[in-house]
Amino acid sequence: MRCQKLRRKRYGSYYRRGINPNQVSIDDQPAIVDARQRLGDQEGDTVIGKGHRSALVTLVGS
């Protein structure tokens, strides 16, 4: 018979998945991006469906 150890929950840990260490807030973007005058600036957003069964990614570029 196999003996398997029970996994213990580590209290005090935090959720690490999906965190980008180089993330820049949208409030910190340059003023020229808000003017939408130059090409190449893009904005993106993710919409998660009910029950996390589907996802929609939107990208808007100028």
PyMOL Python script that loads the backbone (N, CA, C, O; Angstrom):
from pymol import cmd

cmd.read_pdbstr("""\
ATOM      1  N   MET A   1       0.834  -1.170   0.000  1.00  0.00           N
ATOM      2  CA  MET A   1       0.000   0.000   0.000  1.00  0.00           C
ATOM      3  C   MET A   1       0.895   1.255   0.000  1.00  0.00           C
ATOM      4  O   MET A   1       1.907   1.307   0.698  1.00  0.00           O
ATOM      5  N   ARG A   2       0.511   2.236  -0.775  1.00  0.00           N
ATOM      6  CA  ARG A   2       1.288   3.468  -0.855  1.00  0.00           C
ATOM      7  C   ARG A   2       0.983   4.385   0.310  1.00  0.00           C
ATOM      8  O   ARG A   2      -0.144   4.449   0.801  1.00  0.00           O
ATOM      9  N   CYS A   3       1.993   5.080   0.733  1.00  0.00           N
ATOM     10  CA  CYS A   3       1.839   6.054   1.807  1.00  0.00           C
ATOM     11  C   CYS A   3       2.088   7.441   1.221  1.00  0.00           C
ATOM     12  O   CYS A   3       3.204   7.754   0.807  1.00  0.00           O
ATOM     13  N   GLN A   4       1.059   8.262   1.188  1.00  0.00           N
ATOM     14  CA  GLN A   4       1.211   9.602   0.637  1.00  0.00           C
ATOM     15  C   GLN A   4       1.072  10.629   1.749  1.00  0.00           C
ATOM     16  O   GLN A   4       0.195  10.525   2.606  1.00  0.00           O
ATOM     17  N   LYS A   5       1.940  11.608   1.719  1.00  0.00           N
ATOM     18  CA  LYS A   5       1.874  12.666   2.713  1.00  0.00           C
ATOM     19  C   LYS A   5       0.724  13.610   2.390  1.00  0.00           C
ATOM     20  O   LYS A   5       0.440  13.890   1.225  1.00  0.00           O
ATOM     21  N   LEU A   6       0.081  14.084   3.417  1.00  0.00           N
ATOM     22  CA  LEU A   6      -0.952  15.085   3.226  1.00  0.00           C
ATOM     23  C   LEU A   6      -0.286  16.434   2.997  1.00  0.00           C
ATOM     24  O   LEU A   6       0.691  16.769   3.667  1.00  0.00           O
ATOM     25  N   ARG A   7      -0.801  17.191   2.073  1.00  0.00           N
ATOM     26  CA  ARG A   7      -0.247  18.514   1.800  1.00  0.00           C
ATOM     27  C   ARG A   7      -0.847  19.510   2.773  1.00  0.00           C
ATOM     28  O   ARG A   7      -2.063  19.588   2.952  1.00  0.00           O
ATOM     29  N   ARG A   8       0.031  20.260   3.389  1.00  0.00           N
ATOM     30  CA  ARG A   8      -0.403  21.254   4.358  1.00  0.00           C
ATOM     31  C   ARG A   8      -0.535  22.608   3.690  1.00  0.00           C
ATOM     32  O   ARG A   8       0.294  22.992   2.865  1.00  0.00           O
ATOM     33  N   LYS A   9      -1.583  23.328   4.051  1.00  0.00           N
ATOM     34  CA  LYS A   9      -1.776  24.673   3.515  1.00  0.00           C
ATOM     35  C   LYS A   9      -0.780  25.616   4.173  1.00  0.00           C
ATOM     36  O   LYS A   9      -0.626  25.609   5.394  1.00  0.00           O
ATOM     37  N   ARG A  10      -0.113  26.414   3.377  1.00  0.00           N
ATOM     38  CA  ARG A  10       0.847  27.373   3.894  1.00  0.00           C
ATOM     39  C   ARG A  10       0.138  28.694   4.150  1.00  0.00           C
ATOM     40  O   ARG A  10      -0.169  29.441   3.222  1.00  0.00           O
ATOM     41  N   TYR A  11      -0.108  28.960   5.390  1.00  0.00           N
ATOM     42  CA  TYR A  11      -0.779  30.208   5.758  1.00  0.00           C
ATOM     43  C   TYR A  11       0.192  31.377   5.627  1.00  0.00           C
ATOM     44  O   TYR A  11       1.387  31.231   5.883  1.00  0.00           O
ATOM     45  N   GLY A  12      -0.312  32.502   5.238  1.00  0.00           N
ATOM     46  CA  GLY A  12       0.524  33.673   5.080  1.00  0.00           C
ATOM     47  C   GLY A  12       1.075  33.822   3.678  1.00  0.00           C
ATOM     48  O   GLY A  12       1.695  34.840   3.370  1.00  0.00           O
ATOM     49  N   SER A  13       0.866  32.836   2.820  1.00  0.00           N
ATOM     50  CA  SER A  13       1.339  32.964   1.445  1.00  0.00           C
ATOM     51  C   SER A  13       0.316  33.765   0.647  1.00  0.00           C
ATOM     52  O   SER A  13      -0.833  33.918   1.063  1.00  0.00           O
ATOM     53  N   TYR A  14       0.739  34.259  -0.475  1.00  0.00           N
ATOM     54  CA  TYR A  14      -0.150  35.054  -1.301  1.00  0.00           C
ATOM     55  C   TYR A  14      -0.163  34.498  -2.725  1.00  0.00           C
ATOM     56  O   TYR A  14       0.697  33.708  -3.116  1.00  0.00           O
ATOM     57  N   TYR A  15      -1.148  34.928  -3.472  1.00  0.00           N
ATOM     58  CA  TYR A  15      -1.360  34.442  -4.828  1.00  0.00           C
ATOM     59  C   TYR A  15      -0.335  35.061  -5.759  1.00  0.00           C
ATOM     60  O   TYR A  15      -0.282  36.285  -5.884  1.00  0.00           O
ATOM     61  N   ARG A  16       0.487  34.239  -6.420  1.00  0.00           N
ATOM     62  CA  ARG A  16       1.576  34.741  -7.260  1.00  0.00           C
ATOM     63  C   ARG A  16       1.272  34.661  -8.756  1.00  0.00           C
ATOM     64  O   ARG A  16       1.966  35.295  -9.551  1.00  0.00           O
ATOM     65  N   ARG A  17       0.291  33.927  -9.144  1.00  0.00           N
ATOM     66  CA  ARG A  17       0.026  33.718 -10.558  1.00  0.00           C
ATOM     67  C   ARG A  17      -0.553  34.986 -11.191  1.00  0.00           C
ATOM     68  O   ARG A  17      -1.451  35.615 -10.632  1.00  0.00           O
ATOM     69  N   GLY A  18      -0.038  35.347 -12.341  1.00  0.00           N
ATOM     70  CA  GLY A  18      -0.577  36.475 -13.080  1.00  0.00           C
ATOM     71  C   GLY A  18      -0.051  37.828 -12.644  1.00  0.00           C
ATOM     72  O   GLY A  18      -0.589  38.851 -13.068  1.00  0.00           O
ATOM     73  N   ILE A  19       0.970  37.873 -11.822  1.00  0.00           N
ATOM     74  CA  ILE A  19       1.526  39.146 -11.387  1.00  0.00           C
ATOM     75  C   ILE A  19       2.744  39.478 -12.246  1.00  0.00           C
ATOM     76  O   ILE A  19       3.684  38.688 -12.331  1.00  0.00           O
ATOM     77  N   ASN A  20       2.723  40.627 -12.871  1.00  0.00           N
ATOM     78  CA  ASN A  20       3.818  41.066 -13.722  1.00  0.00           C
ATOM     79  C   ASN A  20       4.709  42.019 -12.920  1.00  0.00           C
ATOM     80  O   ASN A  20       4.244  43.081 -12.507  1.00  0.00           O
ATOM     81  N   PRO A  21       5.978  41.665 -12.692  1.00  0.00           N
ATOM     82  CA  PRO A  21       6.830  42.541 -11.884  1.00  0.00           C
ATOM     83  C   PRO A  21       7.156  43.873 -12.560  1.00  0.00           C
ATOM     84  O   PRO A  21       7.504  44.832 -11.871  1.00  0.00           O
ATOM     85  N   ASN A  22       7.054  43.961 -13.889  1.00  0.00           N
ATOM     86  CA  ASN A  22       7.354  45.196 -14.626  1.00  0.00           C
ATOM     87  C   ASN A  22       6.099  45.993 -14.959  1.00  0.00           C
ATOM     88  O   ASN A  22       6.109  46.823 -15.868  1.00  0.00           O
ATOM     89  N   GLN A  23       5.040  45.747 -14.238  1.00  0.00           N
ATOM     90  CA  GLN A  23       3.756  46.361 -14.519  1.00  0.00           C
ATOM     91  C   GLN A  23       3.795  47.863 -14.258  1.00  0.00           C
ATOM     92  O   GLN A  23       4.346  48.304 -13.249  1.00  0.00           O
ATOM     93  N   VAL A  24       3.219  48.641 -15.153  1.00  0.00           N
ATOM     94  CA  VAL A  24       3.137  50.096 -15.014  1.00  0.00           C
ATOM     95  C   VAL A  24       1.665  50.477 -14.938  1.00  0.00           C
ATOM     96  O   VAL A  24       0.864  50.038 -15.762  1.00  0.00           O
ATOM     97  N   SER A  25       1.314  51.279 -13.968  1.00  0.00           N
ATOM     98  CA  SER A  25      -0.067  51.707 -13.801  1.00  0.00           C
ATOM     99  C   SER A  25      -0.485  52.611 -14.954  1.00  0.00           C
ATOM    100  O   SER A  25       0.339  53.338 -15.509  1.00  0.00           O
ATOM    101  N   ILE A  26      -1.747  52.566 -15.306  1.00  0.00           N
ATOM    102  CA  ILE A  26      -2.253  53.411 -16.384  1.00  0.00           C
ATOM    103  C   ILE A  26      -2.213  54.889 -15.971  1.00  0.00           C
ATOM    104  O   ILE A  26      -2.188  55.768 -16.832  1.00  0.00           O
ATOM    105  N   ASP A  27      -2.208  55.164 -14.678  1.00  0.00           N
ATOM    106  CA  ASP A  27      -2.119  56.543 -14.203  1.00  0.00           C
ATOM    107  C   ASP A  27      -0.725  57.129 -14.405  1.00  0.00           C
ATOM    108  O   ASP A  27      -0.562  58.349 -14.407  1.00  0.00           O
ATOM    109  N   ASP A  28       0.286  56.267 -14.577  1.00  0.00           N
ATOM    110  CA  ASP A  28       1.667  56.722 -14.738  1.00  0.00           C
ATOM    111  C   ASP A  28       2.108  56.837 -16.193  1.00  0.00           C
ATOM    112  O   ASP A  28       3.286  57.072 -16.462  1.00  0.00           O
ATOM    113  N   GLN A  29       1.181  56.675 -17.133  1.00  0.00           N
ATOM    114  CA  GLN A  29       1.561  56.742 -18.549  1.00  0.00           C
ATOM    115  C   GLN A  29       1.818  58.189 -18.971  1.00  0.00           C
ATOM    116  O   GLN A  29       1.255  59.113 -18.384  1.00  0.00           O
ATOM    117  N   PRO A  30       2.653  58.390 -19.970  1.00  0.00           N
ATOM    118  CA  PRO A  30       2.961  59.748 -20.432  1.00  0.00           C
ATOM    119  C   PRO A  30       1.726  60.459 -21.002  1.00  0.00           C
ATOM    120  O   PRO A  30       0.773  59.811 -21.434  1.00  0.00           O
ATOM    121  N   ALA A  31       1.754  61.768 -20.998  1.00  0.00           N
ATOM    122  CA  ALA A  31       0.619  62.569 -21.477  1.00  0.00           C
ATOM    123  C   ALA A  31       0.395  62.381 -22.978  1.00  0.00           C
ATOM    124  O   ALA A  31      -0.736  62.511 -23.448  1.00  0.00           O
ATOM    125  N   ILE A  32       1.447  62.080 -23.736  1.00  0.00           N
ATOM    126  CA  ILE A  32       1.301  61.897 -25.182  1.00  0.00           C
ATOM    127  C   ILE A  32       0.448  60.674 -25.521  1.00  0.00           C
ATOM    128  O   ILE A  32      -0.176  60.615 -26.581  1.00  0.00           O
ATOM    129  N   VAL A  33       0.429  59.711 -24.618  1.00  0.00           N
ATOM    130  CA  VAL A  33      -0.409  58.530 -24.842  1.00  0.00           C
ATOM    131  C   VAL A  33      -1.880  58.912 -24.756  1.00  0.00           C
ATOM    132  O   VAL A  33      -2.694  58.424 -25.540  1.00  0.00           O
ATOM    133  N   ASP A  34      -2.229  59.780 -23.810  1.00  0.00           N
ATOM    134  CA  ASP A  34      -3.613  60.234 -23.681  1.00  0.00           C
ATOM    135  C   ASP A  34      -4.062  61.056 -24.884  1.00  0.00           C
ATOM    136  O   ASP A  34      -5.249  61.074 -25.212  1.00  0.00           O
ATOM    137  N   ALA A  35      -3.126  61.738 -25.545  1.00  0.00           N
ATOM    138  CA  ALA A  35      -3.472  62.559 -26.706  1.00  0.00           C
ATOM    139  C   ALA A  35      -3.826  61.705 -27.916  1.00  0.00           C
ATOM    140  O   ALA A  35      -4.541  62.167 -28.806  1.00  0.00           O
ATOM    141  N   ARG A  36      -3.340  60.471 -27.966  1.00  0.00           N
ATOM    142  CA  ARG A  36      -3.614  59.517 -29.059  1.00  0.00           C
ATOM    143  C   ARG A  36      -3.217  60.080 -30.422  1.00  0.00           C
ATOM    144  O   ARG A  36      -3.949  59.923 -31.399  1.00  0.00           O
ATOM    145  N   GLN A  37      -2.063  60.732 -30.485  1.00  0.00           N
ATOM    146  CA  GLN A  37      -1.575  61.326 -31.721  1.00  0.00           C
ATOM    147  C   GLN A  37      -0.553  60.461 -32.442  1.00  0.00           C
ATOM    148  O   GLN A  37      -0.400  60.590 -33.657  1.00  0.00           O
ATOM    149  N   ARG A  38       0.144  59.592 -31.743  1.00  0.00           N
ATOM    150  CA  ARG A  38       1.190  58.800 -32.386  1.00  0.00           C
ATOM    151  C   ARG A  38       0.743  57.351 -32.560  1.00  0.00           C
ATOM    152  O   ARG A  38      -0.131  56.863 -31.845  1.00  0.00           O
ATOM    153  N   LEU A  39       1.357  56.684 -33.518  1.00  0.00           N
ATOM    154  CA  LEU A  39       1.025  55.292 -33.795  1.00  0.00           C
ATOM    155  C   LEU A  39       1.819  54.368 -32.874  1.00  0.00           C
ATOM    156  O   LEU A  39       2.921  54.701 -32.438  1.00  0.00           O
ATOM    157  N   GLY A  40       1.244  53.210 -32.590  1.00  0.00           N
ATOM    158  CA  GLY A  40       1.957  52.193 -31.833  1.00  0.00           C
ATOM    159  C   GLY A  40       1.562  52.067 -30.378  1.00  0.00           C
ATOM    160  O   GLY A  40       1.937  51.086 -29.735  1.00  0.00           O
ATOM    161  N   ASP A  41       0.821  53.017 -29.833  1.00  0.00           N
ATOM    162  CA  ASP A  41       0.374  52.902 -28.444  1.00  0.00           C
ATOM    163  C   ASP A  41      -0.867  52.021 -28.402  1.00  0.00           C
ATOM    164  O   ASP A  41      -1.806  52.212 -29.174  1.00  0.00           O
ATOM    165  N   GLN A  42      -0.857  51.059 -27.496  1.00  0.00           N
ATOM    166  CA  GLN A  42      -1.973  50.124 -27.397  1.00  0.00           C
ATOM    167  C   GLN A  42      -2.461  50.032 -25.966  1.00  0.00           C
ATOM    168  O   GLN A  42      -1.699  50.215 -25.017  1.00  0.00           O
ATOM    169  N   GLU A  43      -3.754  49.745 -25.828  1.00  0.00           N
ATOM    170  CA  GLU A  43      -4.355  49.486 -24.527  1.00  0.00           C
ATOM    171  C   GLU A  43      -5.040  48.133 -24.603  1.00  0.00           C
ATOM    172  O   GLU A  43      -5.619  47.781 -25.631  1.00  0.00           O
ATOM    173  N   GLY A  44      -4.977  47.383 -23.531  1.00  0.00           N
ATOM    174  CA  GLY A  44      -5.596  46.073 -23.509  1.00  0.00           C
ATOM    175  C   GLY A  44      -6.352  45.845 -22.221  1.00  0.00           C
ATOM    176  O   GLY A  44      -6.055  46.454 -21.193  1.00  0.00           O
ATOM    177  N   ASP A  45      -7.341  44.954 -22.287  1.00  0.00           N
ATOM    178  CA  ASP A  45      -8.131  44.623 -21.104  1.00  0.00           C
ATOM    179  C   ASP A  45      -8.607  43.182 -21.244  1.00  0.00           C
ATOM    180  O   ASP A  45      -8.748  42.666 -22.352  1.00  0.00           O
ATOM    181  N   THR A  46      -8.850  42.549 -20.115  1.00  0.00           N
ATOM    182  CA  THR A  46      -9.339  41.175 -20.094  1.00  0.00           C
ATOM    183  C   THR A  46     -10.672  41.139 -19.373  1.00  0.00           C
ATOM    184  O   THR A  46     -10.812  41.708 -18.290  1.00  0.00           O
ATOM    185  N   VAL A  47     -11.650  40.473 -19.967  1.00  0.00           N
ATOM    186  CA  VAL A  47     -12.965  40.312 -19.358  1.00  0.00           C
ATOM    187  C   VAL A  47     -13.158  38.821 -19.114  1.00  0.00           C
ATOM    188  O   VAL A  47     -13.111  38.026 -20.053  1.00  0.00           O
ATOM    189  N   ILE A  48     -13.373  38.442 -17.865  1.00  0.00           N
ATOM    190  CA  ILE A  48     -13.561  37.041 -17.495  1.00  0.00           C
ATOM    191  C   ILE A  48     -15.046  36.767 -17.397  1.00  0.00           C
ATOM    192  O   ILE A  48     -15.786  37.544 -16.792  1.00  0.00           O
ATOM    193  N   GLY A  49     -15.492  35.662 -17.992  1.00  0.00           N
ATOM    194  CA  GLY A  49     -16.901  35.309 -18.005  1.00  0.00           C
ATOM    195  C   GLY A  49     -17.378  34.697 -16.702  1.00  0.00           C
ATOM    196  O   GLY A  49     -16.593  34.468 -15.782  1.00  0.00           O
ATOM    197  N   LYS A  50     -18.666  34.437 -16.638  1.00  0.00           N
ATOM    198  CA  LYS A  50     -19.292  33.880 -15.451  1.00  0.00           C
ATOM    199  C   LYS A  50     -18.713  32.506 -15.135  1.00  0.00           C
ATOM    200  O   LYS A  50     -18.616  31.648 -16.012  1.00  0.00           O
ATOM    201  N   GLY A  51     -18.339  32.308 -13.907  1.00  0.00           N
ATOM    202  CA  GLY A  51     -17.795  31.024 -13.482  1.00  0.00           C
ATOM    203  C   GLY A  51     -16.403  30.749 -14.025  1.00  0.00           C
ATOM    204  O   GLY A  51     -15.943  29.608 -13.982  1.00  0.00           O
ATOM    205  N   HIS A  52     -15.730  31.758 -14.530  1.00  0.00           N
ATOM    206  CA  HIS A  52     -14.385  31.622 -15.114  1.00  0.00           C
ATOM    207  C   HIS A  52     -14.360  30.587 -16.240  1.00  0.00           C
ATOM    208  O   HIS A  52     -13.366  29.883 -16.415  1.00  0.00           O
ATOM    209  N   ARG A  53     -15.446  30.493 -16.997  1.00  0.00           N
ATOM    210  CA  ARG A  53     -15.515  29.521 -18.088  1.00  0.00           C
ATOM    211  C   ARG A  53     -15.056  30.090 -19.418  1.00  0.00           C
ATOM    212  O   ARG A  53     -14.704  29.339 -20.328  1.00  0.00           O
ATOM    213  N   SER A  54     -15.056  31.401 -19.535  1.00  0.00           N
ATOM    214  CA  SER A  54     -14.639  32.007 -20.794  1.00  0.00           C
ATOM    215  C   SER A  54     -13.921  33.320 -20.514  1.00  0.00           C
ATOM    216  O   SER A  54     -14.050  33.901 -19.437  1.00  0.00           O
ATOM    217  N   ALA A  55     -13.163  33.773 -21.507  1.00  0.00           N
ATOM    218  CA  ALA A  55     -12.424  35.021 -21.352  1.00  0.00           C
ATOM    219  C   ALA A  55     -12.426  35.758 -22.680  1.00  0.00           C
ATOM    220  O   ALA A  55     -12.465  35.149 -23.749  1.00  0.00           O
ATOM    221  N   LEU A  56     -12.385  37.069 -22.592  1.00  0.00           N
ATOM    222  CA  LEU A  56     -12.356  37.921 -23.759  1.00  0.00           C
ATOM    223  C   LEU A  56     -11.230  38.935 -23.572  1.00  0.00           C
ATOM    224  O   LEU A  56     -11.164  39.606 -22.542  1.00  0.00           O
ATOM    225  N   VAL A  57     -10.361  39.047 -24.544  1.00  0.00           N
ATOM    226  CA  VAL A  57      -9.254  39.996 -24.498  1.00  0.00           C
ATOM    227  C   VAL A  57      -9.528  41.081 -25.534  1.00  0.00           C
ATOM    228  O   VAL A  57      -9.755  40.783 -26.707  1.00  0.00           O
ATOM    229  N   THR A  58      -9.507  42.341 -25.098  1.00  0.00           N
ATOM    230  CA  THR A  58      -9.717  43.455 -26.012  1.00  0.00           C
ATOM    231  C   THR A  58      -8.432  44.242 -26.140  1.00  0.00           C
ATOM    232  O   THR A  58      -7.769  44.527 -25.142  1.00  0.00           O
ATOM    233  N   LEU A  59      -8.076  44.592 -27.362  1.00  0.00           N
ATOM    234  CA  LEU A  59      -6.909  45.418 -27.648  1.00  0.00           C
ATOM    235  C   LEU A  59      -7.338  46.594 -28.508  1.00  0.00           C
ATOM    236  O   LEU A  59      -8.021  46.417 -29.517  1.00  0.00           O
ATOM    237  N   VAL A  60      -6.942  47.778 -28.113  1.00  0.00           N
ATOM    238  CA  VAL A  60      -7.248  48.991 -28.859  1.00  0.00           C
ATOM    239  C   VAL A  60      -5.940  49.682 -29.166  1.00  0.00           C
ATOM    240  O   VAL A  60      -5.176  50.007 -28.258  1.00  0.00           O
ATOM    241  N   GLY A  61      -5.679  49.906 -30.430  1.00  0.00           N
ATOM    242  CA  GLY A  61      -4.438  50.551 -30.821  1.00  0.00           C
ATOM    243  C   GLY A  61      -4.698  51.778 -31.671  1.00  0.00           C
ATOM    244  O   GLY A  61      -5.738  51.908 -32.316  1.00  0.00           O
ATOM    245  N   SER A  62      -3.747  52.650 -31.654  1.00  0.00           N
ATOM    246  CA  SER A  62      -3.891  53.849 -32.496  1.00  0.00           C
ATOM    247  C   SER A  62      -2.874  53.824 -33.598  1.00  0.00           C
ATOM    248  O   SER A  62      -2.827  54.743 -34.416  1.00  0.00           O
TER     249      SER A  62
END
""", "prot")
cmd.dss("prot")
cmd.show_as("cartoon", "prot")
cmd.util.cbc("prot")
cmd.orient("prot")
